[in-house]
Amino acid sequence: MAKPKRKGNNIFKDKLVVALIIAAVAIIAGGGVLVMGDSIKGGLPEVSAATCDVSPITGQAYDTELPARPLIVSIDNVGDAIPQSWISKADIVYEFPVEGRQTRLQAVYYGEFPEEFGPIRSTRPYFVDLTREYKGIFLAHGWSPQAQEYLMTGVVPYINAMNSSLNFYRVDDKEAPHNSYIKWDTVKGEIDAQGWWAEDQKIKPFSFLAGAQVNEGASAKKIEFVYTSSECEFTYNAETGKYTRTIGGSKYVDHETGKSVTVDNILMQKVTSSELDNKGRLKIDMCAGGDAILFTNGVAVKGTWSREDLDSRTIFVDENGNEFKLTPGQTWVEIADQNCSISYK
């Protein structure tokens, strides 16, 4: 898979290799995991995590320098769009309700970038709000009038097929409009040309479990989200410690690998939607706050979410006011409005 190339030197690389070897030995010996913070938890506390790049989104260490910003891609999620390409490589995926009783995915890529993205679809204002949260670069094909006006204010750097000369192309094994793709090399060329990776954006990290830490909560081996005209499930596998995603009880796979999509965490973020225009497009206040549930390691932790402003990250806390601790790895966030029901057992 293609990864971003950033400025570096041989001294840094040598230190990075040594740090990763030490970290691996420490993890194996202590049964711990590598997390964001001042030290490597469960290993040697004197070894600084800053010696290697640890993602603020996944809590995992990477053997290349992370870029200044993540890339957020608007992904189609209906009909012929499924299965999507390289959705399993996203660090975090958001599922949002949209008009037409459908949902759309927003995939956040940061630690690894696949060779192509798709099928890419149009944007809505609250997708742009999400991009602001991660100080990201937004990639989409199309926009609602409200989203177009919003993006034109320059709130986030973006690439959109509607006003870009970049090569968006149609694949043959899906029907339009569910088949728009673009190559990573093309996207990276534009990022470099625009200088969007010139300055580190200092993304606020999530909080992660360390060492032998566990979350306490109700058992949650199977979770079901029922939207207006679709439903998805996550089933926990105690052997792998991951949840497998299905749609309406059917296998959900990555188009490119053919393998089932699995995740380490599921976050339920409760919102309220209302109709924005006569087309049925939705309005969602991404700073309103509300109920939240973290599903990880087979348990459910109840709490709430809040967001100070649109340029701040959403904070999820438990009923005692402590920030949710995620399992290091990939996360799926279900943005559940009043038309979505949630159940787990």
KEKE-3310 file (N, C-alpha, C; in steps of 0.2 Angstrom, whole numbers, plus 5000, padded with zeros to 4 digits):
npx = (5004:5002:5011:5013:5027:5038:5048:5064:5078:5093:5098:5086:5079:5086:5085:5072:5070:5077:5069:5056:5060:5063:5051:5043:5048:5046:5032:5029:5034:5028:5014:5008:5001:5005:5002:4995:5004:5016:5024:5029:5017:5016:5028:5044:5045:5054:5056:5052:5036:5036:5047:5044:5031:5015:4999:4986:4973:4972:4980:4990:5007:5017:5029:5033:5034:5020:5008:5004:4991:4975:4966:4950:4937:4922:4911:4901:4887:4876:4866:4874:4886:4891:4901:4913:4929:4944:4940:4943:4955:4954:4957:4947:4930:4915:4898:4884:4867:4858:4849:4834:4833:4844:4862:4878:4896:4910:4926:4941:4957:4974:4985:4989:4988:4978:4979:4969:4954:4937:4919:4917:4907:4895:4896:4890:4885:4888:4897:4908:4910:4914:4927:4933:4935:4945:4955:4957:4960:4948:4939:4929:4915:4905:4892:4880:4870:4871:4883:4892:4893:4897:4910:4917:4920:4932:4935:4941:4954:4951:4947:4937:4927:4919:4924:4937:4952:4958:4960:4947:4939:4928:4924:4922:4915:4904:4889:4885:4878:4888:4901:4913:4930:4947:4965:4977:4990:4987:4979:4989:4998:4992:4990:5003:5007:4998:5003:4998:5002:5012:5013:5011:4996:4993:4983:4971:4973:4964:4959:4967:4966:4978:4991:4986:4974:4956:4939:4924:4908:4891:4888:4891:4890:4884:4879:4867:4862:4848:4844:4833:4830:4840:4851:4864:4876:4886:4897:4905:4921:4928:4941:4948:4947:4940:4926:4915:4908:4892:4879:4862:4862:4870:4886:4899:4911:4928:4930:4942:4950:4941:4939:4931:4925:4932:4933:4940:4934:4917:4908:4894:4886:4874:4863:4852:4842:4836:4825:4833:4830:4819:4822:4824:4836:4847:4850:4862:4867:4883:4889:4880:4880:4876:4869:4880:4888:4901:4907:4918:4930:4920:4911:4899:4900:4892:4889:4892:4893:4902:4906:4916:4918:4917:4930:4936:4939:4927:4922:4921:4914:4912:4899:4904:4911:4924:4935:4931:4940:4948:4951:4967:4968:4956:4942:4924:4911:4895:4883:4869:4853:4837:4829:4835:4837:4845:4852:4858:4866)
npy = (4994:5011:5024:5040:5051:5059:5073:5068:5060:5050:5048:5049:5039:5028:5029:5027:5014:5007:5010:5005:4991:4989:4993:4982:4971:4974:4974:4961:4955:4960:4960:4971:4986:4998:5015:5031:5044:5049:5038:5021:5010:4996:4991:4997:5010:5021:5024:5035:5038:5047:5044:5037:5037:5038:5035:5047:5044:5030:5025:5017:5012:5018:5014:5024:5042:5051:5060:5078:5080:5071:5062:5064:5055:5055:5042:5032:5022:5014:5002:4998:5002:4995:4981:4992:4999:4996:5000:4994:4999:5011:5022:5026:5025:5034:5033:5041:5047:5051:5061:5053:5042:5035:5030:5037:5035:5041:5040:5040:5042:5040:5033:5025:5024:5019:5013:5018:5027:5024:5018:5036:5049:5063:5077:5084:5097:5093:5084:5091:5098:5087:5085:5097:5094:5085:5092:5090:5085:5086:5075:5072:5068:5079:5089:5096:5111:5118:5113:5116:5130:5131:5125:5133:5144:5141:5134:5121:5112:5105:5093:5091:5083:5091:5104:5102:5098:5086:5068:5060:5044:5032:5015:4999:4989:4993:5002:5019:5031:5026:5023:5031:5034:5038:5039:5037:5042:5053:5061:5063:5071:5083:5087:5089:5099:5109:5112:5107:5098:5105:5110:5104:5099:5095:5085:5082:5068:5053:5044:5029:5012:5004:4992:4980:4986:4987:4990:4992:4986:4983:4967:4965:4958:4957:4969:4980:4991:5000:5009:5020:5014:5004:4992:4987:4976:4972:4959:4952:4944:4934:4928:4935:4948:4957:4965:4959:4966:4966:4967:4969:4956:4950:4945:4957:4964:4970:4977:4975:4966:4955:4951:4950:4965:4970:4978:4987:4995:5002:5016:5024:5038:5049:5059:5073:5075:5086:5091:5100:5106:5106:5095:5085:5084:5084:5092:5093:5096:5096:5100:5099:5089:5075:5058:5044:5028:5017:5003:4990:4976:4967:4973:4986:5003:5016:5033:5051:5063:5078:5094:5107:5117:5119:5117:5109:5093:5080:5075:5060:5054:5044:5039:5043:5054:5052:5051:5041:5025:5019:5003:5001:5003:5000:5010:5012:5023:5026:5037:5041:5046:5052:5043:5031:5015:5007:4992:4979:4964)
npz = (5000:4997:5005:5013:5009:5019:5025:5031:5040:5040:5053:5061:5056:5060:5074:5075:5070:5080:5091:5088:5088:5102:5107:5102:5109:5122:5122:5119:5130:5141:5138:5135:5126:5113:5115:5114:5121:5135:5136:5133:5136:5147:5144:5143:5153:5152:5139:5126:5118:5109:5101:5090:5077:5083:5080:5083:5081:5080:5090:5087:5083:5069:5055:5047:5046:5051:5041:5040:5040:5041:5028:5023:5016:5006:5005:4995:4999:4996:4986:4971:4975:4986:4988:4995:4990:4998:5011:5023:5026:5032:5045:5054:5052:5048:5049:5042:5042:5028:5015:5007:5014:5016:5020:5022:5020:5029:5027:5036:5032:5038:5044:5034:5016:5003:4986:4978:4979:4983:4980:4977:4983:4984:4995:5011:5022:5036:5034:5030:5042:5050:5044:5048:5061:5062:5056:5043:5025:5013:5002:4988:4977:4970:4977:4989:4987:4999:5005:4995:4995:5008:5008:4999:5006:5011:5023:5025:5017:5001:4988:4975:4963:4955:4953:4950:4940:4941:4938:4940:4939:4931:4936:4929:4935:4942:4943:4937:4947:4956:4955:4955:4955:4961:4960:4973:4970:4962:4971:4981:4973:4971:4985:4988:4979:4983:4995:5007:5017:5024:5036:5053:5060:5073:5079:5091:5102:5104:5119:5125:5129:5140:5142:5154:5156:5156:5150:5160:5159:5152:5144:5127:5114:5102:5091:5085:5072:5066:5053:5044:5031:5031:5039:5050:5058:5071:5076:5090:5091:5102:5102:5093:5097:5090:5081:5069:5055:5048:5035:5036:5040:5031:5024:5025:5015:5011:4995:4988:4995:4998:5010:5026:5034:5049:5065:5079:5088:5091:5090:5096:5092:5097:5088:5083:5068:5055:5042:5029:5017:5002:4996:5005:5011:5025:5041:5053:5069:5074:5085:5096:5106:5116:5119:5121:5116:5119:5111:5114:5115:5119:5127:5133:5135:5143:5140:5136:5123:5118:5110:5109:5099:5081:5076:5085:5093:5095:5111:5120:5134:5149:5161:5173:5169:5164:5150:5136:5134:5121:5112:5105:5088:5074:5072:5071:5068:5072:5067:5074:5072:5076:5069:5069:5077:5091:5097:5108:5114)
capx = (5000:5006:5011:5016:5034:5039:5055:5067:5085:5095:5098:5079:5077:5090:5082:5065:5070:5078:5063:5051:5062:5062:5044:5040:5051:5042:5025:5028:5036:5023:5007:5005:5000:5008:4997:4998:5006:5023:5028:5026:5014:5017:5035:5049:5042:5058:5056:5047:5032:5038:5053:5041:5025:5010:4993:4981:4967:4971:4984:4995:5014:5019:5036:5034:5031:5013:5007:5002:4983:4972:4962:4943:4934:4915:4911:4895:4885:4870:4866:4880:4892:4894:4906:4918:4936:4949:4937:4946:4962:4953:4958:4941:4924:4909:4892:4880:4861:4857:4842:4832:4833:4851:4867:4884:4902:4916:4932:4947:4964:4979:4991:4990:4984:4977:4981:4964:4948:4930:4916:4917:4901:4895:4896:4885:4888:4890:4903:4913:4911:4919:4933:4936:4936:4951:4959:4959:4959:4942:4939:4922:4913:4899:4890:4874:4871:4874:4890:4896:4894:4902:4917:4919:4923:4939:4935:4945:4957:4947:4947:4930:4927:4915:4928:4944:4954:4961:4957:4942:4937:4923:4926:4917:4911:4899:4885:4885:4884:4891:4908:4918:4936:4953:4971:4980:4995:4984:4978:4995:5001:4988:4992:5010:5007:4995:5007:4993:5006:5018:5013:5008:4990:4992:4977:4970:4972:4959:4962:4967:4968:4985:4993:4981:4967:4950:4933:4919:4901:4887:4890:4889:4893:4881:4876:4863:4859:4843:4842:4826:4830:4845:4853:4870:4877:4893:4897:4911:4924:4933:4947:4952:4945:4937:4919:4914:4902:4888:4874:4856:4864:4874:4893:4901:4918:4931:4930:4948:4953:4937:4939:4926:4928:4932:4935:4941:4929:4911:4906:4887:4885:4867:4861:4845:4842:4830:4826:4836:4828:4814:4825:4825:4843:4847:4854:4864:4871:4888:4891:4874:4881:4871:4871:4885:4890:4907:4908:4925:4931:4914:4907:4896:4901:4888:4891:4889:4898:4902:4911:4917:4916:4918:4937:4938:4937:4922:4925:4917:4915:4908:4894:4908:4915:4930:4935:4931:4946:4947:4956:4971:4965:4952:4935:4918:4907:4888:4880:4863:4848:4831:4826:4840:4837:4851:4851:4864:4865)
capy = (5000:5018:5028:5047:5052:5065:5074:5064:5059:5043:5047:5048:5032:5023:5029:5024:5006:5004:5011:5000:4984:4989:4993:4976:4967:4976:4972:4954:4953:4963:4959:4978:4989:5004:5020:5038:5047:5050:5032:5015:5007:4989:4990:5001:5017:5027:5024:5039:5036:5052:5042:5034:5040:5034:5039:5050:5041:5023:5023:5012:5015:5017:5014:5030:5048:5052:5067:5084:5080:5065:5063:5061:5053:5053:5035:5029:5017:5011:4999:4995:5005:4990:4983:4998:4998:4998:5003:4991:5002:5017:5022:5027:5026:5037:5031:5046:5047:5057:5061:5047:5036:5032:5032:5038:5034:5046:5036:5044:5039:5044:5029:5021:5027:5014:5015:5021:5028:5024:5024:5042:5052:5070:5079:5087:5102:5090:5080:5096:5099:5082:5086:5102:5091:5081:5097:5086:5087:5083:5072:5070:5069:5082:5092:5099:5118:5121:5111:5119:5136:5130:5123:5139:5149:5139:5131:5116:5111:5100:5091:5089:5082:5096:5110:5100:5095:5079:5063:5055:5040:5027:5008:4995:4983:4996:5007:5026:5036:5022:5020:5036:5033:5042:5036:5040:5046:5059:5065:5066:5076:5089:5089:5092:5105:5115:5113:5105:5095:5109:5111:5099:5101:5094:5082:5079:5061:5049:5040:5022:5007:5003:4986:4976:4989:4984:4993:4989:4988:4978:4963:4968:4953:4958:4976:4981:4998:5000:5015:5020:5008:4999:4990:4984:4973:4970:4953:4951:4938:4934:4925:4940:4954:4962:4965:4959:4970:4963:4972:4965:4949:4947:4947:4964:4964:4975:4975:4973:4960:4950:4949:4953:4971:4970:4984:4986:4999:5005:5022:5026:5045:5051:5066:5074:5078:5089:5093:5106:5109:5102:5089:5081:5084:5084:5096:5089:5100:5092:5102:5099:5085:5070:5051:5040:5022:5014:4995:4987:4970:4964:4977:4992:5008:5022:5040:5056:5066:5085:5097:5114:5121:5115:5116:5105:5086:5078:5071:5055:5052:5039:5042:5047:5060:5050:5050:5034:5023:5014:4998:5003:5000:5004:5012:5013:5028:5026:5043:5038:5051:5049:5038:5025:5012:5003:4987:4975:4959)
capz = (5000:4996:5011:5012:5010:5022:5026:5037:5039:5042:5061:5063:5054:5064:5080:5074:5070:5087:5096:5086:5091:5109:5109:5101:5114:5128:5121:5120:5137:5146:5136:5134:5119:5112:5115:5113:5128:5136:5137:5130:5142:5147:5142:5146:5154:5150:5131:5125:5112:5104:5097:5084:5076:5086:5078:5088:5079:5081:5095:5085:5080:5062:5054:5043:5049:5049:5038:5044:5041:5038:5022:5024:5009:5006:5001:4993:5004:4994:4980:4968:4978:4991:4993:4994:4990:5004:5017:5028:5027:5035:5053:5057:5047:5051:5045:5043:5039:5023:5012:5003:5019:5015:5024:5018:5024:5028:5029:5038:5031:5041:5045:5028:5011:4998:4980:4975:4984:4979:4976:4980:4982:4986:5002:5014:5027:5042:5032:5031:5050:5052:5042:5052:5068:5061:5053:5037:5018:5011:4995:4987:4970:4970:4983:4989:4986:5005:5006:4990:4998:5014:5006:4995:5011:5013:5030:5024:5010:4998:4981:4973:4956:4952:4951:4950:4934:4943:4935:4943:4933:4932:4935:4925:4938:4946:4939:4939:4950:4961:4952:4954:4959:4960:4962:4978:4968:4960:4976:4984:4969:4973:4991:4988:4975:4987:5002:5013:5022:5025:5044:5057:5063:5080:5080:5098:5102:5108:5124:5123:5134:5140:5146:5156:5157:5153:5151:5163:5156:5150:5139:5120:5109:5095:5091:5079:5071:5061:5050:5041:5026:5031:5045:5050:5064:5073:5081:5093:5091:5108:5100:5089:5100:5085:5079:5062:5052:5042:5033:5035:5041:5025:5024:5022:5014:5007:4988:4985:4998:4998:5017:5030:5038:5056:5069:5086:5093:5088:5094:5094:5093:5096:5086:5080:5062:5053:5035:5027:5011:4999:4993:5010:5014:5032:5045:5059:5073:5076:5092:5100:5112:5117:5122:5117:5119:5117:5111:5113:5119:5121:5132:5131:5140:5141:5142:5132:5119:5117:5106:5110:5093:5075:5075:5091:5092:5099:5116:5122:5141:5152:5165:5178:5166:5161:5143:5134:5132:5115:5111:5100:5082:5070:5075:5067:5072:5069:5069:5075:5073:5080:5065:5070:5083:5093:5102:5109:5119)
cpx = (5004:5006:5015:5023:5035:5046:5058:5075:5087:5096:5091:5077:5080:5087:5075:5065:5072:5072:5058:5053:5061:5055:5041:5042:5047:5035:5024:5029:5031:5016:5004:5004:5003:5002:5000:4999:5013:5027:5025:5023:5015:5024:5040:5047:5047:5059:5050:5043:5034:5043:5050:5034:5019:5003:4988:4974:4966:4975:4989:5002:5014:5026:5037:5031:5024:5012:5004:4994:4981:4968:4955:4940:4927:4914:4903:4893:4878:4871:4872:4886:4895:4896:4911:4925:4940:4946:4940:4953:4961:4955:4952:4936:4918:4903:4886:4873:4861:4850:4841:4833:4839:4856:4873:4890:4907:4922:4938:4953:4970:4986:4993:4985:4984:4979:4976:4958:4942:4926:4915:4910:4901:4895:4890:4888:4891:4896:4909:4915:4915:4926:4937:4938:4943:4957:4962:4958:4953:4941:4932:4921:4906:4897:4883:4875:4874:4881:4894:4898:4898:4909:4920:4922:4930:4940:4940:4948:4953:4949:4940:4930:4923:4919:4935:4946:4958:4957:4953:4939:4932:4925:4920:4913:4905:4895:4885:4878:4888:4898:4913:4924:4942:4959:4974:4986:4993:4982:4984:4998:4998:4990:4999:5010:5004:4999:5003:4996:5012:5018:5009:5002:4988:4985:4976:4969:4966:4963:4961:4969:4975:4986:4987:4974:4962:4944:4928:4912:4897:4889:4887:4893:4890:4877:4873:4860:4854:4841:4835:4825:4836:4847:4860:4871:4885:4893:4904:4914:4929:4940:4952:4952:4942:4930:4919:4908:4899:4882:4867:4857:4868:4882:4895:4909:4921:4932:4936:4951:4948:4936:4934:4929:4927:4935:4936:4936:4923:4909:4899:4887:4878:4866:4854:4846:4836:4831:4828:4833:4822:4816:4826:4832:4843:4852:4855:4869:4877:4892:4886:4876:4875:4873:4876:4886:4897:4907:4915:4926:4925:4909:4904:4897:4897:4891:4888:4895:4897:4907:4911:4915:4918:4925:4940:4936:4932:4925:4919:4919:4910:4903:4898:4912:4922:4930:4935:4938:4945:4952:4960:4969:4960:4945:4930:4913:4900:4885:4872:4858:4842:4827:4830:4839:4843:4849:4857:4863:4872)
cpy = (5006:5021:5035:5047:5059:5066:5070:5064:5052:5042:5046:5041:5027:5023:5026:5017:5004:5005:5006:4993:4984:4989:4986:4971:4968:4974:4965:4952:4955:4962:4966:4980:4995:5009:5027:5041:5048:5044:5026:5011:4999:4987:4994:5008:5023:5028:5029:5037:5041:5050:5039:5037:5036:5038:5041:5047:5034:5021:5018:5015:5013:5018:5020:5036:5049:5059:5072:5083:5073:5067:5060:5061:5051:5047:5034:5023:5014:5007:4996:4997:5000:4984:4988:4996:5001:5002:5000:4994:5009:5017:5023:5029:5029:5035:5037:5045:5053:5056:5054:5041:5032:5034:5033:5037:5040:5042:5041:5040:5043:5039:5026:5023:5021:5017:5019:5022:5027:5018:5030:5045:5059:5071:5083:5092:5098:5085:5085:5098:5093:5083:5092:5099:5088:5086:5093:5089:5083:5081:5070:5071:5072:5085:5095:5107:5121:5119:5114:5126:5136:5129:5129:5144:5147:5137:5125:5115:5105:5099:5088:5089:5088:5102:5108:5097:5088:5074:5058:5051:5035:5020:5005:4991:4986:5001:5014:5027:5032:5020:5025:5034:5038:5039:5040:5044:5053:5064:5068:5071:5082:5091:5092:5099:5111:5116:5111:5101:5098:5110:5106:5102:5100:5091:5080:5072:5058:5046:5033:5018:5005:4996:4982:4979:4986:4989:4989:4991:4982:4973:4965:4964:4954:4965:4977:4988:4998:5007:5015:5015:5004:4997:4987:4981:4972:4965:4952:4944:4938:4932:4931:4947:4959:4960:4964:4962:4966:4968:4968:4958:4946:4949:4954:4964:4970:4972:4972:4967:4954:4948:4953:4959:4970:4976:4982:4989:5001:5010:5024:5034:5048:5058:5067:5077:5081:5090:5100:5110:5104:5096:5083:5080:5086:5090:5093:5094:5096:5095:5102:5095:5080:5063:5048:5033:5019:5006:4993:4981:4967:4967:4983:4997:5014:5028:5045:5059:5074:5088:5104:5118:5117:5114:5112:5098:5085:5074:5067:5053:5047:5042:5045:5053:5059:5049:5043:5032:5017:5009:5001:4999:5004:5005:5013:5017:5028:5033:5042:5044:5048:5044:5031:5022:5008:4998:4982:4970:4955)
cpz = (5000:5003:5009:5013:5013:5023:5032:5036:5042:5050:5063:5062:5058:5071:5080:5074:5077:5092:5094:5089:5098:5111:5108:5106:5120:5128:5122:5127:5142:5144:5136:5127:5119:5111:5115:5120:5129:5136:5134:5136:5141:5145:5146:5147:5152:5143:5129:5118:5107:5099:5090:5083:5078:5084:5083:5087:5081:5087:5094:5082:5073:5060:5049:5047:5046:5046:5042:5045:5038:5031:5023:5017:5010:5002:5001:4997:5002:4987:4977:4971:4983:4987:4991:4994:4995:5010:5023:5030:5031:5042:5056:5052:5051:5046:5047:5039:5034:5020:5009:5008:5018:5020:5019:5023:5023:5031:5030:5037:5034:5041:5038:5022:5005:4991:4976:4980:4980:4982:4979:4978:4984:4993:5004:5020:5033:5040:5033:5038:5052:5050:5046:5059:5067:5057:5046:5030:5016:5004:4994:4979:4970:4977:4983:4989:4993:5006:5001:4993:5004:5012:5002:5000:5013:5020:5030:5017:5007:4991:4980:4965:4952:4950:4951:4943:4935:4939:4939:4937:4936:4931:4932:4928:4943:4941:4941:4942:4955:4960:4951:4958:4957:4963:4968:4975:4965:4965:4980:4980:4971:4980:4992:4984:4979:4994:5008:5018:5025:5033:5048:5060:5070:5082:5087:5098:5106:5114:5123:5129:5134:5144:5147:5157:5153:5154:5155:5160:5155:5144:5132:5115:5102:5096:5084:5078:5065:5059:5047:5035:5026:5038:5045:5057:5065:5078:5083:5093:5097:5107:5097:5093:5096:5084:5071:5060:5047:5041:5032:5036:5036:5026:5021:5022:5011:5000:4985:4988:4998:5005:5021:5034:5045:5059:5076:5091:5088:5093:5092:5097:5091:5094:5084:5073:5060:5046:5034:5021:5008:4996:4999:5013:5021:5035:5051:5063:5076:5082:5097:5107:5112:5120:5117:5120:5115:5117:5110:5118:5122:5126:5130:5137:5138:5143:5137:5128:5119:5113:5107:5105:5087:5073:5081:5090:5097:5105:5119:5130:5144:5157:5172:5176:5164:5154:5141:5132:5127:5115:5105:5093:5078:5073:5069:5071:5069:5072:5069:5076:5076:5076:5066:5077:5084:5098:5102:5114:5119)
residu = (MET:ALA:LYS:PRO:LYS:ARG:LYS:GLY:ASN:ASN:ILE:PHE:LYS:ASP:LYS:LEU:VAL:VAL:ALA:LEU:ILE:ILE:ALA:ALA:VAL:ALA:ILE:ILE:ALA:GLY:GLY:GLY:VAL:LEU:VAL:MET:GLY:ASP:SER:ILE:LYS:GLY:GLY:LEU:PRO:GLU:VAL:SER:ALA:ALA:THR:CYS:ASP:VAL:SER:PRO:ILE:THR:GLY:GLN:ALA:TYR:ASP:THR:GLU:LEU:PRO:ALA:ARG:PRO:LEU:ILE:VAL:SER:ILE:ASP:ASN:VAL:GLY:ASP:ALA:ILE:PRO:GLN:SER:TRP:ILE:SER:LYS:ALA:ASP:ILE:VAL:TYR:GLU:PHE:PRO:VAL:GLU:GLY:ARG:GLN:THR:ARG:LEU:GLN:ALA:VAL:TYR:TYR:GLY:GLU:PHE:PRO:GLU:GLU:PHE:GLY:PRO:ILE:ARG:SER:THR:ARG:PRO:TYR:PHE:VAL:ASP:LEU:THR:ARG:GLU:TYR:LYS:GLY:ILE:PHE:LEU:ALA:HIS:GLY:TRP:SER:PRO:GLN:ALA:GLN:GLU:TYR:LEU:MET:THR:GLY:VAL:VAL:PRO:TYR:ILE:ASN:ALA:MET:ASN:SER:SER:LEU:ASN:PHE:TYR:ARG:VAL:ASP:ASP:LYS:GLU:ALA:PRO:HIS:ASN:SER:TYR:ILE:LYS:TRP:ASP:THR:VAL:LYS:GLY:GLU:ILE:ASP:ALA:GLN:GLY:TRP:TRP:ALA:GLU:ASP:GLN:LYS:ILE:LYS:PRO:PHE:SER:PHE:LEU:ALA:GLY:ALA:GLN:VAL:ASN:GLU:GLY:ALA:SER:ALA:LYS:LYS:ILE:GLU:PHE:VAL:TYR:THR:SER:SER:GLU:CYS:GLU:PHE:THR:TYR:ASN:ALA:GLU:THR:GLY:LYS:TYR:THR:ARG:THR:ILE:GLY:GLY:SER:LYS:TYR:VAL:ASP:HIS:GLU:THR:GLY:LYS:SER:VAL:THR:VAL:ASP:ASN:ILE:LEU:MET:GLN:LYS:VAL:THR:SER:SER:GLU:LEU:ASP:ASN:LYS:GLY:ARG:LEU:LYS:ILE:ASP:MET:CYS:ALA:GLY:GLY:ASP:ALA:ILE:LEU:PHE:THR:ASN:GLY:VAL:ALA:VAL:LYS:GLY:THR:TRP:SER:ARG:GLU:ASP:LEU:ASP:SER:ARG:THR:ILE:PHE:VAL:ASP:GLU:ASN:GLY:ASN:GLU:PHE:LYS:LEU:THR:PRO:GLY:GLN:THR:TRP:VAL:GLU:ILE:ALA:ASP:GLN:ASN:CYS:SER:ILE:SER:TYR:LYS)
# end
